[in-house]
Amino acid sequence: MPGSEARHYSEEELLMHLLQEESPEVGENIAGHVRECGECHAVLREYELVVARILRWGLDDFPAEAWDADRVRLLEQYRHDRSWLERRGLLQTLIRGLEAAWSYALENPLPTLGYIVVAIAFASERTITFLRLDRVVPATSEVIEIIRQFF
Amino acid sequence: MTSPLSDEDLVEGTLGGDEDAFSQLYERYRQPVYATAYRIIQSAEDARDATQEIFVKLYRSLRSWNPRKASFSTWTYRLASNHAIDCWRARKRRHENLDAEDTGEKAEREYAFGDAIRSPYREVAGREQIDAVRRCVDLLPALQKKVFILRYFQEMKLDEIAEMENCSLGTVKTSLFRATHAVRRALRKARN
């Protein structure tokens, strides 16, 4: 920067100086200049007054009870959302599990086929037992005997 | 005496379903969030509603907060100021429609409401100047309004605001200067 006589500082630079939003080096230069330059000093002084007036803008606030009531409502909403998020979390876990299984199946088709056969056999056996279908459907040993007689 | 929990601890608790942690976050940030919303929207009732909505948004998007990118307060002010700007736009649109129908009744309502709540600033001398500041800020473009309010009333540094708004420090400085300059003009006009 300009030495104290070289040029006047812009209003933006002076405002940033007032708000201490410039580097220390620039700040020192501006402070030095303002001490000697009446014009820049006047501008800086006016911005000081403007900022002071801005900071007098207060709040229309509500009584504490109003905010307490809002907090209660907010916490109710939070509780409600939490339970919904938890349900959604379970569903997302299930979807992620299915996606992982599908990727595994594509990469390892034969073992997957084996797992599927075992799962189907297990499920069939459980279904037959549970529904007492063993009375109607022949037992495995009987099926093997029939096949052996056939061949 | 135990030291107060950090924002990070409270965020972690809130994410884990700890109501008390969320309640503490609310207590800690309710006032600055309301103050930001109030000065942007310039209606106490609407700012109160906006504060409630901001806190709902806050816990719903809490997982997106990255402590390495911004402090929790910066992240919260960003959320608050963006939401308040949306509310201010909606309010403006609403009022443009209403103005055509009825101006007198609206002014009466606002006045009655103003008396019903605590208004410490009303007693301070220079109310006209404060009204001039308010009217001027209401007319500022969104970015200037945000920078103005966050810098003067939340005492955020301009580089923080620049990071928050994802724009250059120069842009933020210019925005703040233009906003302050506009207020300066408005104050001069009010004085004359």
Boltz contact constraints between the chains, C-beta under 6 A:
constraints:
  - contact:
      token1: [A, 12]
      token2: [B, 177]
      max_distance: 6.0
  - contact:
      token1: [A, 15]
      token2: [B, 177]
      max_distance: 6.0
  - contact:
      token1: [A, 15]
      token2: [B, 180]
      max_distance: 6.0
  - contact:
      token1: [A, 21]
      token2: [B, 158]
      max_distance: 6.0
  - contact:
      token1: [A, 50]
      token2: [B, 184]
      max_distance: 6.0
  - contact:
      token1: [A, 53]
      token2: [B, 129]
      max_distance: 6.0
  - contact:
      token1: [A, 54]
      token2: [B, 133]
      max_distance: 6.0
  - contact:
      token1: [A, 54]
      token2: [B, 152]
      max_distance: 6.0
  - contact:
      token1: [A, 57]
      token2: [B, 130]
      max_distance: 6.0
  - contact:
      token1: [A, 57]
      token2: [B, 133]
      max_distance: 6.0
  - contact:
      token1: [A, 58]
      token2: [B, 120]
      max_distance: 6.0
  - contact:
      token1: [A, 58]
      token2: [B, 121]
      max_distance: 6.0
  - contact:
      token1: [A, 59]
      token2: [B, 35]
      max_distance: 6.0
  - contact:
      token1: [A, 59]
      token2: [B, 38]
      max_distance: 6.0
  - contact:
      token1: [A, 60]
      token2: [B, 44]
      max_distance: 6.0
  - contact:
      token1: [A, 60]
      token2: [B, 117]
      max_distance: 6.0
  - contact:
      token1: [A, 60]
      token2: [B, 119]
      max_distance: 6.0
  - contact:
      token1: [A, 61]
      token2: [B, 118]
      max_distance: 6.0
  - contact:
      token1: [A, 62]
      token2: [B, 117]
      max_distance: 6.0
  - contact:
      token1: [A, 70]
      token2: [B, 52]
      max_distance: 6.0
  - contact:
      token1: [A, 71]
      token2: [B, 26]
      max_distance: 6.0
  - contact:
      token1: [A, 74]
      token2: [B, 55]
      max_distance: 6.0
  - contact:
      token1: [A, 75]
      token2: [B, 19]
      max_distance: 6.0
  - contact:
      token1: [A, 77]
      token2: [B, 56]
      max_distance: 6.0
  - contact:
      token1: [A, 78]
      token2: [B, 22]
      max_distance: 6.0
  - contact:
      token1: [A, 78]
      token2: [B, 59]
      max_distance: 6.0
  - contact:
      token1: [A, 82]
      token2: [B, 17]
      max_distance: 6.0
